Amino acid sequence: MAADGHPQHHQQHGHSHGGHGHSHQHVRVRPGDAAGPDGVRQVRRLWSTFALVAAFAVAQVVVGLAAGSLALLSDSGHMVTDAVGLGMAAVAISLARRSATTSRRTFGLYRLEILAALGNAVLLVGVAGWVVVEAISRLDDPPEVMSWPVLVMGAVGLAVNVVSMWLLRADAADNLNMRGAYLEVVADAIGSVGVLVAALIMGLTEWYWVDPVVGAAIGLFIAPRAVRLGIDAVRVLAQMTPGRIDLDEVREALVAIDGVLDVHDLHAWTLTSDMEVLTAHLSVRSVPEVQPVLRAAQTMLVERFGLEHATLQTEVGSGHGCEHLSW
């Protein structure tokens, strides 16, 4: 305790303000997959996948137009948007990784990853809608399709998609942006299988109506996954509570800490993939209990809920001390 009655700073980065008995506890920020070796690996894999997909998409467009295949054009259109999405994802992670926090960007540019994921979702929904509409218009009078060039491109496309899936799969589980890129490549792989099947059937039977049907099926497969990705991105941008966290359970766990009288102003949100943030005000019984409460809360939040970035403000006594807040 300092001579002026203010608690001194501790290694846990706590500090307090006289008069209101406030103290703040900051827990280490883990900068997500956008920083460090994980971020470097992700960017390299994204750019490698981008190069593969972009090169093949150009070839698909040329062959699809020449062969008159909607299924192949559908798959190529999807791959073109994938290339754009992969480029957006790589740029977003690169900017987030290289951008240090400043007084004007206190969280850096990590949110760009979520914006890229939302952009990917919008592009995918647009492509899916166009394909379905075009397929319906072709069903009445399906044009003749050159099946063997389509077959070859479908096989090559599937090989490209398998390599791309292998490059992105490891990071797709924990990173929303990477998951968006991975889902696009998975959808491409299924599209390539559809193109192969359509080409085989048309080559053997000359049933050209199969081409628009497969094209529409690819579009309908893409749409719900794109919508789901968009919803996840909007949840992050709207700063909703992370789906894996039960905030009532967090409140109960904080109140159960010895010395805590009350918990209020409790908020949790996602900054970007794998970066969740929590803030809370804790009413404690007495000044000597402030630091033990903060240490116990920090440990509990990390070990039980995996929340590594928390800002906890303590207030001595049962009064909230936040009457000035209007929301």
C-alpha positions in Angstrom: 0.0 0.0 0.0 1.4 3.4 -1.0 1.6 6.3 1.3 -1.4 8.0 -0.4 -3.6 5.0 0.3 -3.6 3.7 -3.2 -2.7 0.0 -3.7 0.6 -0.4 -5.5 0.9 -2.0 -9.0 1.6 -5.7 -9.1 3.1 -8.0 -11.7 -0.3 -9.1 -12.8 -0.8 -5.6 -14.2 -3.4 -4.6 -11.7 -4.0 -1.0 -10.7 -6.5 0.9 -8.7 -8.1 4.3 -8.4 -8.7 5.9 -5.1 -12.2 7.0 -4.1 -14.1 4.2 -5.9 -12.0 1.2 -5.0 -11.6 0.2 -8.6 -9.0 -2.3 -9.7 -8.3 -3.8 -13.1 -6.8 -7.1 -14.0 -5.6 -7.7 -17.5 -4.9 -11.2 -18.8 -2.4 -11.9 -21.5 -3.7 -11.4 -25.1 -3.0 -14.3 -27.4 -2.9 -12.7 -30.8 -4.7 -15.6 -32.5 -3.5 -17.4 -35.6 -2.8 -14.1 -37.3 0.4 -13.6 -35.5 3.5 -15.7 -35.0 4.4 -18.9 -36.8 0.8 -20.0 -37.2 0.0 -16.8 -39.1 3.0 -17.2 -41.3 2.1 -20.8 -42.1 -1.5 -19.8 -42.9 -0.6 -17.0 -45.2 1.8 -19.2 -47.1 -0.8 -21.9 -47.5 -3.5 -19.5 -48.5 -1.3 -18.0 -51.2 -0.3 -21.4 -52.5 -3.9 -22.5 -52.7 -4.8 -19.1 -54.3 -2.2 -19.8 -57.1 -3.5 -23.3 -57.8 -7.2 -22.3 -57.8 -6.8 -19.1 -59.8 -4.8 -20.8 -62.5 -7.2 -23.7 -62.8 -10.3 -21.3 -62.7 -9.0 -19.5 -65.8 -8.6 -22.9 -67.6 -12.1 -24.0 -66.6 -13.7 -20.8 -67.9 -12.1 -21.2 -71.3 -13.0 -24.9 -71.6 -16.5 -24.4 -70.1 -17.3 -21.7 -72.7 -15.9 -23.8 -75.5 -17.7 -27.0 -74.4 -21.0 -25.2 -73.6 -21.2 -26.9 -70.1 -23.1 -25.1 -67.4 -21.8 -27.6 -64.8 -18.2 -26.7 -65.7 -19.0 -23.0 -65.9 -20.7 -23.3 -62.5 -17.7 -24.9 -61.0 -15.4 -22.4 -62.7 -17.5 -19.5 -61.4 -17.2 -20.9 -58.0 -13.5 -21.4 -58.3 -13.1 -17.8 -59.5 -14.9 -16.5 -56.4 -12.8 -18.9 -54.3 -9.7 -17.4 -55.8 -10.9 -13.9 -54.8 -11.9 -15.2 -51.4 -8.6 -16.9 -50.8 -6.8 -13.7 -51.8 -8.9 -11.7 -49.5 -8.3 -14.1 -46.7 -4.5 -14.1 -47.2 -4.4 -10.3 -47.4 -6.6 -10.0 -44.3 -4.4 -12.3 -42.2 -1.2 -10.6 -43.5 -2.5 -7.1 -42.5 -3.7 -8.4 -39.1 -0.3 -10.1 -38.5 1.8 -7.1 -39.5 -0.4 -4.4 -38.0 0.7 -3.4 -34.5 -1.8 -1.9 -32.0 -1.9 1.9 -31.8 -3.8 4.5 -29.9 -6.3 4.6 -32.9 -6.3 0.8 -33.4 -6.2 -0.7 -30.0 -7.0 -4.2 -31.3 -4.9 -3.9 -34.5 -6.6 -5.0 -37.7 -7.6 -8.5 -36.6 -11.3 -7.8 -37.5 -10.3 -7.8 -41.2 -10.3 -11.6 -41.0 -14.0 -11.6 -40.2 -14.8 -9.0 -42.9 -13.0 -11.3 -45.4 -15.0 -14.3 -44.2 -18.3 -12.3 -44.6 -17.2 -11.2 -48.1 -16.5 -14.8 -49.1 -20.0 -15.8 -47.9 -21.7 -13.0 -49.9 -19.7 -14.0 -53.1 -20.6 -17.7 -52.6 -24.3 -17.0 -52.2 -24.3 -14.8 -55.3 -22.6 -17.5 -57.4 -25.0 -20.1 -56.1 -28.0 -18.0 -57.0 -26.8 -17.3 -60.5 -26.1 -21.0 -61.2 -29.6 -22.1 -60.1 -31.3 -19.5 -62.2 -29.3 -20.3 -65.2 -29.9 -24.1 -64.8 -33.6 -23.6 -64.6 -33.5 -21.6 -67.9 -31.6 -24.4 -69.6 -33.8 -27.3 -68.5 -36.5 -26.7 -71.2 -34.0 -26.9 -74.1 -30.6 -28.2 -72.8 -27.8 -27.4 -75.3 -25.4 -30.0 -76.6 -22.3 -30.3 -74.5 -18.8 -31.5 -75.5 -18.5 -34.1 -72.7 -14.9 -35.3 -73.0 -13.2 -31.9 -72.4 -15.5 -31.5 -69.4 -14.5 -34.9 -68.1 -10.8 -34.0 -68.3 -11.3 -30.6 -66.6 -13.4 -32.3 -63.9 -10.6 -34.8 -63.1 -7.9 -32.1 -63.0 -10.1 -29.9 -60.9 -10.7 -32.6 -58.4 -6.9 -33.1 -58.1 -6.4 -29.3 -57.5 -9.1 -29.3 -54.9 -7.6 -32.3 -53.0 -4.3 -30.6 -52.8 -5.9 -27.3 -51.7 -7.9 -29.1 -49.0 -4.7 -30.7 -47.7 -3.1 -27.3 -47.5 -5.9 -25.6 -45.6 -7.4 -28.4 -43.4 -5.1 -28.1 -40.4 -6.1 -24.5 -39.7 -9.8 -24.7 -40.6 -11.0 -25.9 -37.2 -9.9 -22.9 -35.1 -9.9 -19.9 -37.5 -13.2 -18.5 -39.1 -11.4 -17.0 -42.0 -9.5 -20.2 -42.7 -12.7 -22.2 -42.3 -14.3 -20.1 -44.9 -11.5 -20.7 -47.4 -11.5 -24.4 -46.6 -15.3 -24.7 -47.0 -15.0 -23.1 -50.4 -12.4 -25.6 -51.5 -14.5 -28.5 -50.2 -17.5 -27.2 -52.1 -15.2 -27.0 -55.2 -14.2 -30.6 -54.7 -17.8 -31.7 -54.6 -18.4 -29.6 -57.7 -15.6 -31.3 -59.5 -17.1 -34.7 -58.7 -20.4 -33.4 -60.0 -18.7 -32.3 -63.2 -17.1 -35.7 -63.6 -20.4 -37.5 -63.2 -22.2 -35.2 -65.6 -19.5 -35.6 -68.2 -19.6 -39.4 -68.0 -23.3 -39.6 -68.2 -23.5 -37.2 -71.2 -20.6 -39.0 -73.0 -22.3 -42.3 -72.6 -26.0 -41.4 -73.1 -26.1 -37.9 -74.6 -28.6 -36.9 -71.8 -27.6 -33.2 -71.9 -30.2 -32.2 -69.4 -27.8 -33.7 -66.8 -25.5 -30.7 -67.2 -27.9 -28.0 -65.9 -29.2 -30.4 -63.2 -25.6 -31.0 -61.9 -24.9 -27.2 -62.1 -28.0 -26.4 -60.0 -27.1 -29.2 -57.5 -23.6 -27.6 -57.1 -25.3 -24.2 -56.5 -27.7 -25.6 -53.9 -24.9 -27.4 -52.1 -22.9 -24.1 -51.8 -25.7 -21.9 -50.6 -26.5 -23.2 -47.1 -22.8 -23.5 -46.2 -22.2 -19.9 -47.4 -25.2 -18.7 -45.4 -23.9 -20.4 -42.3 -20.4 -18.9 -42.7 -22.0 -15.4 -43.2 -24.1 -15.9 -40.0 -21.0 -16.8 -38.0 -19.2 -13.7 -39.4 -22.1 -11.4 -38.5 -22.2 -12.8 -35.0 -18.6 -11.7 -34.5 -19.2 -8.3 -36.1 -22.3 -7.8 -33.9 -20.1 -8.6 -30.9 -22.5 -11.4 -29.7 -21.4 -13.7 -27.0 -19.3 -16.6 -28.4 -21.4 -19.6 -29.1 -19.2 -21.9 -26.9 -19.6 -19.7 -23.8 -22.5 -19.7 -21.4 -22.3 -16.3 -19.9 -24.7 -17.3 -17.0 -22.3 -20.0 -16.2 -19.4 -17.6 -16.2 -21.3 -15.3 -13.9 -22.0 -18.1 -11.5 -18.3 -19.1 -11.5 -17.2 -15.6 -10.7 -19.7 -15.1 -7.9 -18.6 -18.4 -6.4 -15.0 -17.0 -5.9 -14.4 -16.4 -2.2 -14.6 -12.6 -1.5 -16.9 -11.8 -4.5 -20.2 -10.2 -3.5 -21.7 -9.5 -6.9 -20.9 -9.6 -10.7 -22.3 -7.0 -13.1 -21.4 -5.3 -16.4 -20.4 -8.8 -17.7 -19.7 -8.9 -21.4 -18.0 -11.4 -23.7 -17.4 -11.2 -27.5 -15.1 -12.4 -30.2 -12.5 -10.1 -31.7 -11.5 -12.5 -34.5 -11.0 -16.2 -34.8 -9.5 -17.7 -31.6 -9.5 -14.3 -29.8 -12.3 -14.0 -27.3 -12.6 -11.0 -24.9 -14.4 -10.6 -21.6 -15.0 -7.7 -19.3 -16.7 -7.7 -15.9 -17.1 -5.6 -12.7 -16.7 -7.6 -9.4 -17.9 -6.3 -6.1 -15.6 -7.6 -3.3 -15.9 -7.5 0.4 -12.8 -5.6 1.3 -9.6 -4.0 -0.1 -7.3 -6.8 1.1 -9.3 -9.3 -1.0 -8.9 -7.4 -4.3 -5.7 -9.0 -5.5 -6.6 -12.6 -4.3 -10.0 -12.3 -6.1 -8.4 -11.0 -9.3 -5.8 -13.8 -9.3 -8.5 -16.5 -8.7 -10.8 -15.0 -11.3 -7.9 -14.9 -13.9 -7.0 -18.5 -13.3 -10.6 -19.7 -13.4 -11.4 -17.9 -16.6 -8.4 -19.3 -18.4 -8.5 -22.9 -17.1 -12.3 -23.4 -17.1 -13.5 -21.2 -20.0 -10.3 -20.7 -22.1 -10.7 -16.9 -21.8 -7.2 -15.5 -22.0 -8.0 -11.8 -22.5 -10.2 -10.5 -19.6 -10.5 -7.0 -18.1 -11.8 -7.3 -14.5 -12.7 -4.2 -12.5 -13.2 -4.6 -8.8 -15.3 -2.4 -6.5 -15.2 -2.7 -2.7 -18.6 -3.1 -1.2 -22.0 -4.2 -2.5 -22.7 -1.0 -4.4 -22.1 -1.2 -8.1 -20.5 2.2 -8.4 -21.6 2.3 -12.0 -24.7 4.4 -11.7 -23.4 6.7 -14.4 -23.7 4.1 -17.1 -26.8 4.3 -19.4 -26.4 0.9 -21.1 
